[in-house]
Amino acid sequence: MTRGGRDKQRDEPERRCIATGGTGSKSGLIRFVVGPDAQVVPDLLERLPGRGIWVTADRAALEKAVKKGLFARAARQPVQAGPDLVAEVEAALARRLGELISLARKGGAAVAGFEKVKDWLVKDQAEVLIQASDGSERGKTKLRPPEPRESGDTTFIGCLTAAELGLAFGREHVIHAALAAGGLTARVVEEAARLSGIRGQFGGRAVGKDTKDA
């Protein structure tokens, strides 16, 4: 089982990235389709009709796909993929991640605030620690991510800003949050990995301004 409480899918469908040429599970790539107006559209939920075009969830890969005209090559037709596509994908992923955390909160599987998160960590209720990328580094180091129960488990997310994380909890800003096992946690972890790739924040805590703990 993953830390989010979902079985690891060894036979998960793989797709080929048009930028890197490599193949990987769909969870690590972003699907795009060509709309009726020949505009390249990100399909984060993988529900839009049309032939899927896949790009690794990595900023450099996506920028390469845009600059080199790889979407047109993959679609075998002229398409519009402007320089703002990367920013559009980043914003959509941040929005999606915030929505999932908000749903987890409403289901009682997420808490925010230093003391509540610390309590969950002490009681071993926290499966994933979330901290704002622009929060005080000194304050963030006072909390340690949970130990992974299995090799490869993700126990820390640090790709959202304090304002973005705050939206998920109906506050102005949030620095510390935590997720419990099960429910939406596995999906939150997957979306966070994709956003981290686009923001170039793999593995580690970004040093930010001193922001009051929340």
C-alpha positions as CSV (number, residue, x, y, z in Angstrom):
1,M,0.0,0.0,0.0
2,T,1.1,3.6,-0.6
3,R,1.2,5.9,2.4
4,G,-2.1,7.4,1.2
5,G,-3.8,4.0,1.6
6,R,-4.0,2.9,-2.0
7,D,-2.4,-0.2,-3.6
8,K,0.5,0.5,-5.8
9,Q,-0.5,-0.2,-9.4
10,R,2.3,-2.1,-11.0
11,D,0.4,-2.4,-14.2
12,E,-0.6,1.3,-14.4
13,P,-0.8,2.4,-18.0
14,E,2.4,4.1,-19.3
15,R,2.6,7.0,-21.8
16,R,5.5,8.5,-23.8
17,C,6.6,12.0,-23.2
18,I,6.8,14.1,-26.4
19,A,9.7,16.1,-25.0
20,T,12.0,13.6,-23.4
21,G,11.0,10.5,-25.4
22,G,10.8,8.5,-22.2
23,T,7.9,6.5,-21.0
24,G,6.3,6.5,-17.5
25,S,3.1,6.1,-15.6
26,K,0.3,8.6,-16.3
27,S,0.6,9.9,-12.7
28,G,4.0,11.4,-13.6
29,L,2.9,13.1,-16.8
30,I,0.4,15.7,-17.9
31,R,-2.2,15.1,-20.6
32,F,-3.0,17.7,-23.3
33,V,-5.5,17.7,-26.0
34,V,-6.1,19.9,-29.1
35,G,-9.3,21.9,-28.8
36,P,-11.7,22.7,-31.6
37,D,-9.8,26.0,-32.2
38,A,-6.5,24.2,-32.5
39,Q,-5.5,25.4,-29.1
40,V,-3.4,23.1,-26.9
41,V,-5.4,22.5,-23.7
42,P,-4.1,20.8,-20.4
43,D,-6.4,18.0,-19.3
44,L,-5.4,17.4,-15.7
45,L,-8.4,15.2,-15.0
46,E,-7.8,13.2,-18.2
47,R,-11.5,13.4,-19.3
48,L,-11.4,15.7,-22.3
49,P,-12.2,14.0,-25.7
50,G,-9.5,13.7,-28.3
51,R,-6.1,12.1,-28.7
52,G,-4.0,12.6,-25.6
53,I,-0.6,14.3,-25.9
54,W,1.6,13.6,-22.9
55,V,4.4,15.6,-21.4
56,T,6.5,14.8,-18.3
57,A,5.5,16.9,-15.2
58,D,8.8,18.8,-15.5
59,R,9.1,22.5,-16.3
60,A,12.1,22.0,-18.6
61,A,10.2,19.3,-20.5
62,L,7.1,21.4,-20.9
63,E,9.1,24.5,-22.0
64,K,10.9,22.4,-24.6
65,A,7.6,21.1,-25.9
66,V,6.3,24.6,-26.4
67,K,9.5,26.1,-27.8
68,K,10.3,23.3,-30.2
69,G,6.8,22.9,-31.6
70,L,6.5,19.4,-30.4
71,F,2.7,19.6,-29.8
72,A,2.2,20.2,-33.5
73,R,4.4,17.3,-34.4
74,A,2.6,15.0,-32.0
75,A,-0.8,16.2,-33.2
76,R,0.2,16.1,-36.8
77,Q,-1.4,19.4,-37.5
78,P,-0.8,23.1,-36.8
79,V,-1.7,24.0,-33.2
80,Q,-1.4,26.9,-30.8
81,A,0.7,26.4,-27.8
82,G,1.7,29.8,-26.5
83,P,4.5,30.7,-24.0
84,D,1.8,31.2,-21.3
85,L,1.0,27.5,-21.4
86,V,3.5,26.7,-18.7
87,A,2.1,29.3,-16.4
88,E,-1.4,28.0,-17.2
89,V,-0.5,24.5,-16.3
90,E,1.2,25.6,-13.1
91,A,-1.8,27.6,-12.0
92,A,-4.2,24.8,-12.8
93,L,-2.1,22.3,-10.9
94,A,-1.9,24.6,-7.8
95,R,-5.7,25.1,-8.0
96,R,-6.3,21.4,-8.3
97,L,-4.0,20.6,-5.4
98,G,-5.6,23.2,-3.2
99,E,-9.1,21.8,-4.0
100,L,-8.1,18.3,-3.1
101,I,-6.6,19.4,0.3
102,S,-9.8,21.4,0.9
103,L,-11.9,18.2,0.3
104,A,-9.6,16.3,2.6
105,R,-10.1,19.0,5.3
106,K,-13.9,18.8,5.0
107,G,-13.6,15.0,5.4
108,G,-11.6,15.4,8.6
109,A,-8.4,14.1,7.0
110,A,-6.4,17.3,7.1
111,V,-5.5,19.9,9.7
112,A,-3.7,23.2,9.7
113,G,-1.7,25.2,12.3
114,F,1.5,24.5,14.1
115,E,0.0,23.0,17.3
116,K,-2.6,20.8,15.5
117,V,0.0,19.5,13.1
118,K,2.5,18.9,15.9
119,D,-0.2,17.0,17.8
120,W,-1.0,14.8,14.8
121,L,2.7,14.1,14.3
122,V,3.2,13.2,18.0
123,K,0.2,10.8,18.0
124,D,1.3,9.3,14.6
125,Q,-1.9,10.5,13.0
126,A,-0.1,12.5,10.3
127,E,0.8,10.6,7.1
128,V,2.1,13.6,5.2
129,L,3.4,16.9,6.4
130,I,2.7,20.0,4.2
131,Q,4.6,23.2,4.6
132,A,4.4,26.5,2.7
133,S,7.3,27.1,0.3
134,D,7.6,30.7,1.5
135,G,7.2,30.1,5.2
136,S,10.0,30.7,7.7
137,E,12.7,28.1,7.3
138,R,13.4,28.3,11.0
139,G,9.8,27.7,11.9
140,K,9.4,24.8,9.4
141,T,12.4,22.9,10.8
142,K,10.6,22.6,14.2
143,L,8.4,19.9,12.6
144,R,9.7,16.8,11.0
145,P,7.9,14.8,8.3
146,P,6.6,11.4,9.4
147,E,8.9,8.4,8.8
148,P,7.9,6.6,5.6
149,R,6.2,3.3,6.3
150,E,7.4,1.8,3.0
151,S,10.3,2.7,0.8
152,G,9.4,5.4,-1.7
153,D,6.5,6.8,0.3
154,T,6.2,10.6,0.1
155,T,5.7,12.1,3.6
156,F,6.4,15.8,2.8
157,I,4.9,18.3,0.4
158,G,6.4,21.8,0.1
159,C,5.3,23.2,-3.3
160,L,2.4,25.5,-2.3
161,T,2.8,29.0,-1.0
162,A,1.3,30.1,2.3
163,A,-1.5,31.9,0.4
164,E,-2.3,28.9,-1.8
165,L,-2.3,26.6,1.2
166,G,-4.4,29.1,3.1
167,L,-7.1,28.9,0.4
168,A,-7.5,25.2,1.1
169,F,-8.3,25.9,4.7
170,G,-10.3,29.1,4.3
171,R,-7.6,31.3,5.8
172,E,-5.4,34.1,4.6
173,H,-2.3,32.0,4.9
174,V,-1.2,28.6,6.3
175,I,2.4,27.5,6.9
176,H,1.9,24.0,8.4
177,A,-0.7,21.4,7.5
178,A,-0.9,17.6,7.7
179,L,-2.8,14.8,6.0
180,A,-4.1,11.6,7.6
181,A,-4.0,8.2,5.8
182,G,-6.5,7.1,3.3
183,G,-9.1,9.1,1.6
184,L,-7.7,11.7,-0.8
185,T,-4.2,11.6,0.5
186,A,-2.8,9.5,-2.3
187,R,-4.3,11.9,-4.9
188,V,-2.9,14.9,-3.1
189,V,0.6,13.3,-3.1
190,E,0.3,12.6,-6.8
191,E,-0.8,16.1,-7.7
192,A,1.8,17.7,-5.4
193,A,4.5,15.7,-7.3
194,R,3.4,17.1,-10.6
195,L,3.3,20.6,-9.3
196,S,6.7,20.2,-7.7
197,G,8.0,19.2,-11.1
198,I,6.6,22.2,-12.8
199,R,7.9,24.5,-10.0
200,G,11.3,22.7,-9.9
201,Q,10.9,21.9,-6.2
202,F,11.7,18.2,-6.0
203,G,12.9,17.0,-2.7
204,G,13.6,19.7,-0.2
205,R,12.3,22.7,1.5
206,A,12.5,26.1,-0.2
207,V,14.0,28.8,1.9
208,G,11.5,31.7,2.1
209,K,10.7,34.8,4.1
210,D,10.0,34.8,7.8
211,T,6.2,34.4,7.9
212,K,4.3,34.0,11.1
213,D,3.5,30.3,11.8
214,A,-0.1,29.4,11.1
